[in-house]
Amino acid sequence: MANGAQDQDGRSKAAPKRLRRRSEFLRAASSGISCSLPVFKVQMARRESSAGEPRFGLTVTKKTAGAVGRNRIRRRLREALRLGGALAGVEGCDYVFVARRNALTAPFNELRTQMTEALARIGRKGAAPSAPKRENGAPAP
């Protein structure tokens, strides 16, 4: 389905906002907030302006599969996001999905379930306040 297509109820399902620049992907990777599941790893970073809907990026490395497999994984992940996985995203956050080989063969419903679960888990991690640190960088007792 293309952007603006309608689902079974006649409602429009627009594609979620996407990350476009390499620097946005690198910021999510360096944030240190991540969650791993069998089909992908999710990385999250908060934007300086905490307003706006969540944005999503997909990464599928050459080690994962050949060109055809990588494209298929991307299409499956994009569709899972569009069909509701993106609803679990927190406003003002950027998410990067780093796909694994299992994303190619996993049942689509399992893919959607793991996506929602990962976004919920990572949202809890990102919402938790970080522990105060001492001057030398060690965590406070």
C-alpha positions in Angstrom: 0.0 0.0 0.0 1.2 3.5 -0.8 1.1 6.5 1.5 -2.5 7.6 2.0 -3.9 4.2 1.3 -6.9 3.1 3.3 -7.1 0.1 5.7 -10.1 -2.2 6.1 -12.1 0.4 8.1 -11.7 3.0 5.4 -9.3 5.1 7.5 -6.1 6.4 6.1 -2.8 4.9 7.4 0.0 7.3 6.7 3.6 6.2 6.9 5.4 7.3 10.1 8.0 10.1 9.9 11.5 8.9 8.8 15.1 9.7 9.7 16.9 11.0 6.6 20.4 12.1 7.6 23.3 9.9 8.6 23.9 12.2 11.6 20.4 11.3 12.9 21.2 7.6 12.7 24.6 8.1 14.4 23.0 10.2 17.2 20.6 7.3 18.0 23.4 4.8 18.0 25.6 6.8 20.3 22.8 7.6 22.8 23.3 4.2 24.6 19.6 3.5 24.9 18.8 0.3 23.0 16.8 -2.9 23.2 17.6 -6.2 21.5 15.1 -8.8 20.2 15.6 -11.8 17.9 14.6 -9.9 14.7 16.2 -6.5 15.3 17.9 -4.2 17.7 16.2 -0.8 18.4 18.2 2.3 19.3 16.6 5.5 20.7 17.6 9.1 21.1 15.7 12.1 22.3 15.6 15.2 20.1 16.6 18.5 21.6 13.1 19.9 20.7 11.0 17.3 22.4 8.0 18.3 20.3 6.8 16.4 17.2 5.9 12.9 16.3 8.5 10.1 16.6 10.8 9.4 13.7 12.0 6.0 12.5 15.0 4.8 10.6 15.9 1.3 9.3 19.3 -0.2 8.9 20.0 -3.5 7.2 23.7 -4.4 6.7 25.2 -6.4 3.9 26.1 -9.1 6.4 22.4 -9.7 6.9 21.4 -10.7 3.4 21.9 -10.0 -0.3 20.3 -7.0 -2.0 17.0 -8.7 -2.5 16.8 -10.0 1.1 17.8 -6.5 2.5 15.1 -4.8 0.4 12.5 -7.4 1.5 13.4 -6.9 5.2 13.1 -3.1 4.8 9.7 -3.4 3.2 8.5 -5.8 5.9 9.7 -3.5 8.7 8.3 -0.4 7.0 4.9 -2.0 6.7 4.9 -3.2 10.3 5.6 0.3 11.4 2.9 1.7 9.2 0.3 -0.8 10.5 0.7 0.2 14.1 4.1 -0.4 15.4 4.9 3.3 15.3 2.0 4.0 17.7 4.2 2.8 20.6 6.8 5.5 19.8 7.3 8.4 22.2 6.9 12.0 21.0 10.2 13.8 20.5 12.2 10.6 20.0 14.1 9.1 17.1 14.3 5.3 16.7 16.6 3.2 14.6 15.8 -0.5 13.8 19.0 -2.5 13.0 17.6 -5.6 11.3 18.8 -9.1 11.8 18.6 -12.1 9.5 15.5 -13.4 11.3 13.5 -10.4 10.1 13.4 -12.1 6.7 11.7 -15.3 7.8 9.8 -14.3 10.9 6.0 -14.4 10.6 4.7 -10.9 10.0 2.4 -10.9 13.1 5.5 -11.8 15.2 7.4 -9.0 13.6 4.7 -6.5 14.5 4.4 -7.9 18.1 8.2 -7.7 18.7 8.2 -4.1 17.2 5.6 -3.0 19.7 7.3 -4.8 22.6 10.7 -3.3 21.7 9.3 0.3 21.5 7.5 -0.2 24.9 10.7 -1.6 26.5 13.0 1.1 25.1 10.4 3.8 26.1 10.7 2.6 29.7 14.5 2.7 29.5 14.5 6.2 28.0 12.0 7.5 30.6 14.0 6.3 33.6 16.2 9.0 35.0 19.9 8.3 34.8 21.8 7.7 38.1 23.7 10.7 39.4 27.4 10.5 38.8 30.4 11.6 40.9 33.0 13.9 39.6 35.3 11.1 38.6 32.5 9.5 36.4 31.7 6.6 38.8 28.0 6.2 39.8 27.0 7.5 43.1 26.3 4.8 45.9 
